[in-house]
């Protein structure tokens, strides 16, 4: 009876493991060298890449190739160029660069529209809605971006906004099931309460017009997290200077080493 039970258990366990592995996305083995044209774009246009040391630059390039091997990028009424591929992949990798095994497992495709896109896709309120979105329902595995906004964010070196990074932050937030401003999947539990309090405090300051954070962040906590993360990755020094407590907690959330 014990032997029989053991056999049944082993079969059940093997079944579980196989079904789990079956759901895992095929790991992309990178065999082709990183294209020089891509490296050139990173070197000229992506400050996050510029400040990495040689080892981390190689790692960043590898992650870019992996991302592009797993996520399809499709132009809608526009042509996707190398520049777009590299900037989208960079925006995906920047927030989760310190999480080596990270994959955007729920994302299958990025649709690139020339500029603002059709109103039928409007999900987020205000002007922001037409610049980028993470799909729901039938579009659950799709992200939509504006090509113009994507490129503009990397041209403007003094802005605190980056729509593509914003949308990838929503996906990171969504990993635990909810887009609620609390990325429970990546952050340590002990920081959740302080993070909630800080978000509420900062949203209040935005509403009282006493903040330099994009007012769209006051929409709700999910938007606050996305907006302030853009700021964190686009203008880290300025954020540290103006909002040290916020900076410190974001550093913990994204596992960034102080001084990086
Ligand atoms: Zn948003």
py3Dmol code that shows the C-alpha trace and the ligand (Angstrom):
import py3Dmol

protein = """\
ATOM      1  CA  UNK A   1       0.000   0.000   0.000  1.00  0.00           C
ATOM      2  CA  UNK A   2       2.857   2.336   0.900  1.00  0.00           C
ATOM      3  CA  UNK A   3       4.647   1.464  -2.335  1.00  0.00           C
ATOM      4  CA  UNK A   4       1.480   2.066  -4.337  1.00  0.00           C
ATOM      5  CA  UNK A   5       0.954   5.394  -2.621  1.00  0.00           C
ATOM      6  CA  UNK A   6       4.535   6.383  -3.303  1.00  0.00           C
ATOM      7  CA  UNK A   7       4.180   5.473  -6.988  1.00  0.00           C
ATOM      8  CA  UNK A   8       0.954   7.491  -7.277  1.00  0.00           C
ATOM      9  CA  UNK A   9       2.603  10.443  -5.577  1.00  0.00           C
ATOM     10  CA  UNK A  10       5.633  10.284  -7.871  1.00  0.00           C
ATOM     11  CA  UNK A  11       3.421  10.142 -10.976  1.00  0.00           C
ATOM     12  CA  UNK A  12       1.318  13.053  -9.738  1.00  0.00           C
ATOM     13  CA  UNK A  13       4.426  15.096  -8.947  1.00  0.00           C
ATOM     14  CA  UNK A  14       5.983  14.335 -12.334  1.00  0.00           C
ATOM     15  CA  UNK A  15       2.738  15.411 -14.006  1.00  0.00           C
ATOM     16  CA  UNK A  16       2.774  18.661 -12.082  1.00  0.00           C
ATOM     17  CA  UNK A  17       6.384  19.377 -12.958  1.00  0.00           C
ATOM     18  CA  UNK A  18       5.789  18.648 -16.649  1.00  0.00           C
ATOM     19  CA  UNK A  19       2.712  20.833 -16.823  1.00  0.00           C
ATOM     20  CA  UNK A  20       4.638  23.603 -15.042  1.00  0.00           C
ATOM     21  CA  UNK A  21       7.585  23.312 -17.439  1.00  0.00           C
ATOM     22  CA  UNK A  22       5.189  23.251 -20.365  1.00  0.00           C
ATOM     23  CA  UNK A  23       3.887  26.638 -19.326  1.00  0.00           C
ATOM     24  CA  UNK A  24       7.338  28.144 -19.067  1.00  0.00           C
ATOM     25  CA  UNK A  25       8.313  30.133 -22.057  1.00  0.00           C
ATOM     26  CA  UNK A  26      11.092  28.733 -24.148  1.00  0.00           C
ATOM     27  CA  UNK A  27      14.342  30.340 -23.021  1.00  0.00           C
ATOM     28  CA  UNK A  28      15.873  32.157 -25.907  1.00  0.00           C
ATOM     29  CA  UNK A  29      19.453  31.127 -26.396  1.00  0.00           C
ATOM     30  CA  UNK A  30      21.367  34.056 -27.759  1.00  0.00           C
ATOM     31  CA  UNK A  31      23.873  32.938 -30.342  1.00  0.00           C
ATOM     32  CA  UNK A  32      24.156  35.951 -32.598  1.00  0.00           C
ATOM     33  CA  UNK A  33      26.407  38.822 -31.537  1.00  0.00           C
ATOM     34  CA  UNK A  34      24.746  42.024 -30.418  1.00  0.00           C
ATOM     35  CA  UNK A  35      24.249  44.185 -33.524  1.00  0.00           C
ATOM     36  CA  UNK A  36      26.553  47.213 -33.719  1.00  0.00           C
ATOM     37  CA  UNK A  37      23.620  49.372 -34.833  1.00  0.00           C
ATOM     38  CA  UNK A  38      21.801  48.478 -31.593  1.00  0.00           C
ATOM     39  CA  UNK A  39      24.879  49.257 -29.502  1.00  0.00           C
ATOM     40  CA  UNK A  40      25.226  52.563 -31.248  1.00  0.00           C
ATOM     41  CA  UNK A  41      21.622  53.484 -30.351  1.00  0.00           C
ATOM     42  CA  UNK A  42      22.133  52.495 -26.699  1.00  0.00           C
ATOM     43  CA  UNK A  43      25.356  54.478 -26.502  1.00  0.00           C
ATOM     44  CA  UNK A  44      23.833  57.622 -27.966  1.00  0.00           C
ATOM     45  CA  UNK A  45      20.297  57.553 -26.625  1.00  0.00           C
ATOM     46  CA  UNK A  46      20.005  55.569 -23.401  1.00  0.00           C
ATOM     47  CA  UNK A  47      21.600  57.282 -20.358  1.00  0.00           C
ATOM     48  CA  UNK A  48      20.856  54.251 -18.156  1.00  0.00           C
ATOM     49  CA  UNK A  49      23.099  52.130 -20.414  1.00  0.00           C
ATOM     50  CA  UNK A  50      25.784  54.806 -20.612  1.00  0.00           C
ATOM     51  CA  UNK A  51      26.387  54.735 -16.852  1.00  0.00           C
ATOM     52  CA  UNK A  52      26.841  50.940 -16.654  1.00  0.00           C
ATOM     53  CA  UNK A  53      30.302  49.345 -16.460  1.00  0.00           C
ATOM     54  CA  UNK A  54      31.451  46.995 -19.249  1.00  0.00           C
ATOM     55  CA  UNK A  55      30.121  43.811 -17.598  1.00  0.00           C
ATOM     56  CA  UNK A  56      26.725  45.322 -16.980  1.00  0.00           C
ATOM     57  CA  UNK A  57      26.615  46.736 -20.495  1.00  0.00           C
ATOM     58  CA  UNK A  58      27.083  43.205 -21.821  1.00  0.00           C
ATOM     59  CA  UNK A  59      24.387  41.950 -19.491  1.00  0.00           C
ATOM     60  CA  UNK A  60      22.031  44.737 -20.594  1.00  0.00           C
ATOM     61  CA  UNK A  61      22.629  43.848 -24.257  1.00  0.00           C
ATOM     62  CA  UNK A  62      21.957  40.167 -23.572  1.00  0.00           C
ATOM     63  CA  UNK A  63      18.683  41.040 -21.837  1.00  0.00           C
ATOM     64  CA  UNK A  64      17.688  43.273 -24.783  1.00  0.00           C
ATOM     65  CA  UNK A  65      18.203  40.372 -27.189  1.00  0.00           C
ATOM     66  CA  UNK A  66      16.277  38.018 -24.927  1.00  0.00           C
ATOM     67  CA  UNK A  67      13.363  40.434 -24.704  1.00  0.00           C
ATOM     68  CA  UNK A  68      13.276  40.947 -28.477  1.00  0.00           C
ATOM     69  CA  UNK A  69      13.349  37.174 -28.955  1.00  0.00           C
ATOM     70  CA  UNK A  70      10.262  36.757 -26.794  1.00  0.00           C
ATOM     71  CA  UNK A  71       8.063  39.762 -27.504  1.00  0.00           C
ATOM     72  CA  UNK A  72       6.802  40.661 -30.972  1.00  0.00           C
ATOM     73  CA  UNK A  73       6.825  44.345 -31.888  1.00  0.00           C
ATOM     74  CA  UNK A  74       4.294  45.266 -34.552  1.00  0.00           C
ATOM     75  CA  UNK A  75       3.828  48.613 -36.244  1.00  0.00           C
ATOM     76  CA  UNK A  76       0.257  49.764 -36.821  1.00  0.00           C
ATOM     77  CA  UNK A  77       0.177  52.293 -39.652  1.00  0.00           C
ATOM     78  CA  UNK A  78       3.889  52.794 -39.094  1.00  0.00           C
ATOM     79  CA  UNK A  79       7.181  50.977 -39.686  1.00  0.00           C
ATOM     80  CA  UNK A  80       9.110  49.588 -36.741  1.00  0.00           C
ATOM     81  CA  UNK A  81      12.753  50.576 -37.041  1.00  0.00           C
ATOM     82  CA  UNK A  82      15.838  49.351 -35.166  1.00  0.00           C
ATOM     83  CA  UNK A  83      15.573  52.471 -33.025  1.00  0.00           C
ATOM     84  CA  UNK A  84      12.083  51.476 -31.859  1.00  0.00           C
ATOM     85  CA  UNK A  85      13.075  47.882 -31.116  1.00  0.00           C
ATOM     86  CA  UNK A  86      16.036  48.997 -29.020  1.00  0.00           C
ATOM     87  CA  UNK A  87      14.163  51.743 -27.134  1.00  0.00           C
ATOM     88  CA  UNK A  88      11.204  49.471 -26.321  1.00  0.00           C
ATOM     89  CA  UNK A  89      13.485  46.680 -25.110  1.00  0.00           C
ATOM     90  CA  UNK A  90      15.583  49.153 -23.088  1.00  0.00           C
ATOM     91  CA  UNK A  91      12.427  50.536 -21.443  1.00  0.00           C
ATOM     92  CA  UNK A  92      11.471  46.994 -20.518  1.00  0.00           C
ATOM     93  CA  UNK A  93      14.851  46.075 -19.040  1.00  0.00           C
ATOM     94  CA  UNK A  94      15.644  49.315 -17.146  1.00  0.00           C
ATOM     95  CA  UNK A  95      13.092  48.788 -14.320  1.00  0.00           C
ATOM     96  CA  UNK A  96      13.971  45.126 -13.750  1.00  0.00           C
ATOM     97  CA  UNK A  97      17.679  45.171 -14.550  1.00  0.00           C
ATOM     98  CA  UNK A  98      18.499  44.173 -10.957  1.00  0.00           C
ATOM     99  CA  UNK A  99      16.265  41.087 -11.197  1.00  0.00           C
ATOM    100  CA  UNK A 100      18.385  38.793 -13.381  1.00  0.00           C
ATOM    101  CA  UNK A 101      15.853  36.050 -14.123  1.00  0.00           C
ATOM    102  CA  UNK A 102      12.992  38.427 -14.870  1.00  0.00           C
ATOM    103  CA  UNK A 103      10.747  37.791 -17.860  1.00  0.00           C
ATOM    104  CA  UNK A 104       7.588  39.644 -18.832  1.00  0.00           C
ATOM    105  CA  UNK A 105       5.793  36.322 -19.087  1.00  0.00           C
ATOM    106  CA  UNK A 106       2.360  37.816 -19.767  1.00  0.00           C
ATOM    107  CA  UNK A 107       3.507  40.135 -22.524  1.00  0.00           C
ATOM    108  CA  UNK A 108       3.423  38.709 -26.046  1.00  0.00           C
ATOM    109  CA  UNK A 109       3.239  41.735 -28.269  1.00  0.00           C
ATOM    110  CA  UNK A 110       3.831  45.480 -28.342  1.00  0.00           C
ATOM    111  CA  UNK A 111       1.743  47.418 -30.862  1.00  0.00           C
ATOM    112  CA  UNK A 112       3.401  50.613 -32.001  1.00  0.00           C
ATOM    113  CA  UNK A 113       1.171  53.420 -33.225  1.00  0.00           C
ATOM    114  CA  UNK A 114       2.591  56.477 -34.997  1.00  0.00           C
ATOM    115  CA  UNK A 115       1.380  58.918 -32.361  1.00  0.00           C
ATOM    116  CA  UNK A 116      -1.698  59.013 -30.179  1.00  0.00           C
ATOM    117  CA  UNK A 117      -3.977  56.080 -30.876  1.00  0.00           C
ATOM    118  CA  UNK A 118      -7.654  55.423 -31.342  1.00  0.00           C
ATOM    119  CA  UNK A 119     -10.070  56.287 -28.594  1.00  0.00           C
ATOM    120  CA  UNK A 120     -11.379  52.739 -28.474  1.00  0.00           C
ATOM    121  CA  UNK A 121      -8.139  51.881 -26.659  1.00  0.00           C
ATOM    122  CA  UNK A 122      -8.484  54.587 -24.038  1.00  0.00           C
ATOM    123  CA  UNK A 123      -8.024  53.013 -20.651  1.00  0.00           C
ATOM    124  CA  UNK A 124      -6.376  55.658 -18.571  1.00  0.00           C
ATOM    125  CA  UNK A 125      -7.973  59.015 -17.919  1.00  0.00           C
ATOM    126  CA  UNK A 126      -6.712  62.331 -19.131  1.00  0.00           C
ATOM    127  CA  UNK A 127      -4.267  63.130 -21.863  1.00  0.00           C
ATOM    128  CA  UNK A 128      -1.987  60.324 -20.827  1.00  0.00           C
ATOM    129  CA  UNK A 129      -4.408  57.696 -22.029  1.00  0.00           C
ATOM    130  CA  UNK A 130      -3.521  58.024 -25.666  1.00  0.00           C
ATOM    131  CA  UNK A 131       0.217  57.728 -25.231  1.00  0.00           C
ATOM    132  CA  UNK A 132       0.550  54.223 -23.905  1.00  0.00           C
ATOM    133  CA  UNK A 133      -1.407  51.436 -22.286  1.00  0.00           C
ATOM    134  CA  UNK A 134      -1.276  47.926 -20.966  1.00  0.00           C
ATOM    135  CA  UNK A 135      -4.081  45.824 -22.395  1.00  0.00           C
ATOM    136  CA  UNK A 136      -6.896  44.203 -20.492  1.00  0.00           C
ATOM    137  CA  UNK A 137      -9.359  41.474 -21.412  1.00  0.00           C
ATOM    138  CA  UNK A 138      -8.831  40.422 -25.030  1.00  0.00           C
ATOM    139  CA  UNK A 139      -5.739  42.601 -25.133  1.00  0.00           C
ATOM    140  CA  UNK A 140      -4.321  41.102 -21.954  1.00  0.00           C
ATOM    141  CA  UNK A 141      -0.982  40.176 -23.510  1.00  0.00           C
ATOM    142  CA  UNK A 142      -0.574  43.353 -25.479  1.00  0.00           C
ATOM    143  CA  UNK A 143       1.009  46.725 -24.762  1.00  0.00           C
ATOM    144  CA  UNK A 144       0.313  49.719 -26.952  1.00  0.00           C
ATOM    145  CA  UNK A 145       2.813  52.541 -27.347  1.00  0.00           C
ATOM    146  CA  UNK A 146       3.080  55.710 -29.349  1.00  0.00           C
ATOM    147  CA  UNK A 147       6.183  55.724 -31.534  1.00  0.00           C
ATOM    148  CA  UNK A 148       6.457  59.483 -31.287  1.00  0.00           C
ATOM    149  CA  UNK A 149       6.318  59.448 -27.479  1.00  0.00           C
ATOM    150  CA  UNK A 150       8.698  56.509 -27.256  1.00  0.00           C
ATOM    151  CA  UNK A 151      11.367  58.315 -29.237  1.00  0.00           C
ATOM    152  CA  UNK A 152      10.691  61.711 -27.691  1.00  0.00           C
ATOM    153  CA  UNK A 153      11.314  60.449 -24.150  1.00  0.00           C
ATOM    154  CA  UNK A 154      14.844  59.381 -25.100  1.00  0.00           C
ATOM    155  CA  UNK A 155      15.576  62.595 -26.997  1.00  0.00           C
ATOM    156  CA  UNK A 156      14.539  64.790 -24.090  1.00  0.00           C
ATOM    157  CA  UNK A 157      17.331  64.360 -21.542  1.00  0.00           C
ATOM    158  CA  UNK A 158      15.891  66.669 -18.891  1.00  0.00           C
ATOM    159  CA  UNK A 159      12.322  65.336 -18.727  1.00  0.00           C
ATOM    160  CA  UNK A 160      10.965  63.248 -15.852  1.00  0.00           C
ATOM    161  CA  UNK A 161       8.572  61.345 -18.121  1.00  0.00           C
ATOM    162  CA  UNK A 162       8.970  58.209 -20.147  1.00  0.00           C
ATOM    163  CA  UNK A 163       5.751  56.602 -21.384  1.00  0.00           C
ATOM    164  CA  UNK A 164       7.315  53.263 -22.314  1.00  0.00           C
ATOM    165  CA  UNK A 165       8.960  52.847 -18.892  1.00  0.00           C
ATOM    166  CA  UNK A 166       5.607  53.886 -17.348  1.00  0.00           C
ATOM    167  CA  UNK A 167       3.792  51.041 -19.101  1.00  0.00           C
ATOM    168  CA  UNK A 168       6.436  48.460 -18.181  1.00  0.00           C
ATOM    169  CA  UNK A 169       6.147  49.589 -14.549  1.00  0.00           C
ATOM    170  CA  UNK A 170       2.414  48.782 -14.730  1.00  0.00           C
ATOM    171  CA  UNK A 171       3.354  45.288 -15.927  1.00  0.00           C
ATOM    172  CA  UNK A 172       5.832  44.832 -13.077  1.00  0.00           C
ATOM    173  CA  UNK A 173       3.074  46.008 -10.699  1.00  0.00           C
ATOM    174  CA  UNK A 174       0.630  43.558 -12.332  1.00  0.00           C
ATOM    175  CA  UNK A 175       2.857  40.520 -11.672  1.00  0.00           C
ATOM    176  CA  UNK A 176       1.213  39.936  -8.265  1.00  0.00           C
ATOM    177  CA  UNK A 177      -2.247  40.063  -9.880  1.00  0.00           C
ATOM    178  CA  UNK A 178      -3.203  43.697  -9.250  1.00  0.00           C
ATOM    179  CA  UNK A 179      -2.111  46.989 -10.735  1.00  0.00           C
ATOM    180  CA  UNK A 180      -2.403  48.846  -7.453  1.00  0.00           C
ATOM    181  CA  UNK A 181       0.872  50.698  -6.949  1.00  0.00           C
ATOM    182  CA  UNK A 182       2.244  47.965  -4.695  1.00  0.00           C
ATOM    183  CA  UNK A 183       4.623  45.718  -6.627  1.00  0.00           C
ATOM    184  CA  UNK A 184       4.349  42.966  -3.998  1.00  0.00           C
ATOM    185  CA  UNK A 185       6.149  40.501  -6.248  1.00  0.00           C
ATOM    186  CA  UNK A 186       9.436  42.401  -6.148  1.00  0.00           C
ATOM    187  CA  UNK A 187       9.338  44.361  -2.888  1.00  0.00           C
ATOM    188  CA  UNK A 188      10.047  43.114   0.590  1.00  0.00           C
ATOM    189  CA  UNK A 189       6.927  42.858   2.757  1.00  0.00           C
ATOM    190  CA  UNK A 190       8.297  45.149   5.443  1.00  0.00           C
ATOM    191  CA  UNK A 191       8.365  48.056   2.989  1.00  0.00           C
ATOM    192  CA  UNK A 192       4.714  47.757   1.908  1.00  0.00           C
ATOM    193  CA  UNK A 193       3.218  49.751   4.793  1.00  0.00           C
ATOM    194  CA  UNK A 194       5.765  52.596   4.671  1.00  0.00           C
ATOM    195  CA  UNK A 195       5.368  52.684   0.886  1.00  0.00           C
ATOM    196  CA  UNK A 196       1.572  53.004   1.138  1.00  0.00           C
ATOM    197  CA  UNK A 197       1.866  55.827   3.657  1.00  0.00           C
ATOM    198  CA  UNK A 198       4.447  57.646   1.584  1.00  0.00           C
ATOM    199  CA  UNK A 199       2.343  57.321  -1.589  1.00  0.00           C
ATOM    200  CA  UNK A 200      -0.697  58.760   0.159  1.00  0.00           C
ATOM    201  CA  UNK A 201       1.352  61.626   1.574  1.00  0.00           C
ATOM    202  CA  UNK A 202       2.909  62.480  -1.812  1.00  0.00           C
ATOM    203  CA  UNK A 203      -0.443  62.237  -3.628  1.00  0.00           C
ATOM    204  CA  UNK A 204      -1.831  64.724  -1.109  1.00  0.00           C
ATOM    205  CA  UNK A 205       1.044  67.110  -1.866  1.00  0.00           C
ATOM    206  CA  UNK A 206       0.351  66.844  -5.616  1.00  0.00           C
ATOM    207  CA  UNK A 207      -3.316  67.619  -4.990  1.00  0.00           C
ATOM    208  CA  UNK A 208      -2.323  70.643  -2.910  1.00  0.00           C
ATOM    209  CA  UNK A 209      -0.093  71.795  -5.754  1.00  0.00           C
ATOM    210  CA  UNK A 210       2.999  71.452  -3.592  1.00  0.00           C
ATOM    211  CA  UNK A 211       4.883  68.903  -5.668  1.00  0.00           C
ATOM    212  CA  UNK A 212       6.970  68.764  -8.854  1.00  0.00           C
ATOM    213  CA  UNK A 213       5.733  65.227  -9.572  1.00  0.00           C
ATOM    214  CA  UNK A 214       3.566  64.920 -12.707  1.00  0.00           C
ATOM    215  CA  UNK A 215      -0.026  65.564 -11.493  1.00  0.00           C
ATOM    216  CA  UNK A 216      -1.165  62.471 -13.398  1.00  0.00           C
ATOM    217  CA  UNK A 217       0.430  60.575 -10.483  1.00  0.00           C
ATOM    218  CA  UNK A 218      -2.385  61.778  -8.231  1.00  0.00           C
ATOM    219  CA  UNK A 219      -4.942  59.772 -10.278  1.00  0.00           C
ATOM    220  CA  UNK A 220      -4.502  56.768  -7.991  1.00  0.00           C
ATOM    221  CA  UNK A 221      -1.721  54.735  -6.375  1.00  0.00           C
ATOM    222  CA  UNK A 222      -1.061  52.651  -9.495  1.00  0.00           C
ATOM    223  CA  UNK A 223      -0.461  55.790 -11.550  1.00  0.00           C
ATOM    224  CA  UNK A 224       1.552  57.337  -8.754  1.00  0.00           C
ATOM    225  CA  UNK A 225       3.893  54.348  -8.698  1.00  0.00           C
ATOM    226  CA  UNK A 226       4.280  54.407 -12.501  1.00  0.00           C
ATOM    227  CA  UNK A 227       4.823  58.182 -12.681  1.00  0.00           C
ATOM    228  CA  UNK A 228       7.288  58.359  -9.819  1.00  0.00           C
ATOM    229  CA  UNK A 229       9.217  55.362 -11.199  1.00  0.00           C
ATOM    230  CA  UNK A 230       9.626  57.219 -14.504  1.00  0.00           C
ATOM    231  CA  UNK A 231      11.078  60.099 -12.485  1.00  0.00           C
ATOM    232  CA  UNK A 232      13.328  57.654 -10.585  1.00  0.00           C
ATOM    233  CA  UNK A 233      14.821  56.184 -13.751  1.00  0.00           C
ATOM    234  CA  UNK A 234      14.880  59.381 -15.831  1.00  0.00           C
ATOM    235  CA  UNK A 235      16.163  61.889 -13.261  1.00  0.00           C
ATOM    236  CA  UNK A 236      17.470  59.918 -10.269  1.00  0.00           C
ATOM    237  CA  UNK A 237      19.664  62.721  -8.901  1.00  0.00           C
ATOM    238  CA  UNK A 238      16.859  65.263  -9.013  1.00  0.00           C
ATOM    239  CA  UNK A 239      14.422  62.877  -7.331  1.00  0.00           C
ATOM    240  CA  UNK A 240      16.968  62.146  -4.602  1.00  0.00           C
ATOM    241  CA  UNK A 241      17.450  65.840  -4.002  1.00  0.00           C
ATOM    242  CA  UNK A 242      13.756  66.775  -3.980  1.00  0.00           C
ATOM    243  CA  UNK A 243      12.206  63.643  -2.474  1.00  0.00           C
ATOM    244  CA  UNK A 244      14.866  61.765  -0.465  1.00  0.00           C
ATOM    245  CA  UNK A 245      12.411  59.463   1.346  1.00  0.00           C
ATOM    246  CA  UNK A 246      10.700  58.520  -1.879  1.00  0.00           C
ATOM    247  CA  UNK A 247      14.028  57.934  -3.564  1.00  0.00           C
ATOM    248  CA  UNK A 248      15.216  55.719  -0.741  1.00  0.00           C
ATOM    249  CA  UNK A 249      12.151  53.477  -0.844  1.00  0.00           C
ATOM    250  CA  UNK A 250      12.228  53.201  -4.645  1.00  0.00           C
ATOM    251  CA  UNK A 251      15.876  52.215  -4.361  1.00  0.00           C
ATOM    252  CA  UNK A 252      14.771  49.373  -2.097  1.00  0.00           C
ATOM    253  CA  UNK A 253      11.866  48.375  -4.349  1.00  0.00           C
ATOM    254  CA  UNK A 254      14.057  48.172  -7.457  1.00  0.00           C
ATOM    255  CA  UNK A 255      17.023  46.719  -5.532  1.00  0.00           C
ATOM    256  CA  UNK A 256      19.286  49.473  -6.717  1.00  0.00           C
ATOM    257  CA  UNK A 257      22.570  49.710  -4.853  1.00  0.00           C
ATOM    258  CA  UNK A 258      23.019  53.150  -3.255  1.00  0.00           C
ATOM    259  CA  UNK A 259      25.408  55.201  -5.352  1.00  0.00           C
ATOM    260  CA  UNK A 260      24.713  53.256  -8.573  1.00  0.00           C
TER     261      UNK A 260
END
"""
ligand_1 = """\
1
ZN
Zn -0.525 54.516 -16.329
"""
view = py3Dmol.view(width=600, height=400)
view.addModel(protein, "pdb")
view.setStyle({"model": 0}, {"cartoon": {"style": "trace"}})
view.addModel(ligand_1, "xyz")
view.setStyle({"model": 1}, {"stick": {}})
view.zoomTo()
view.show()
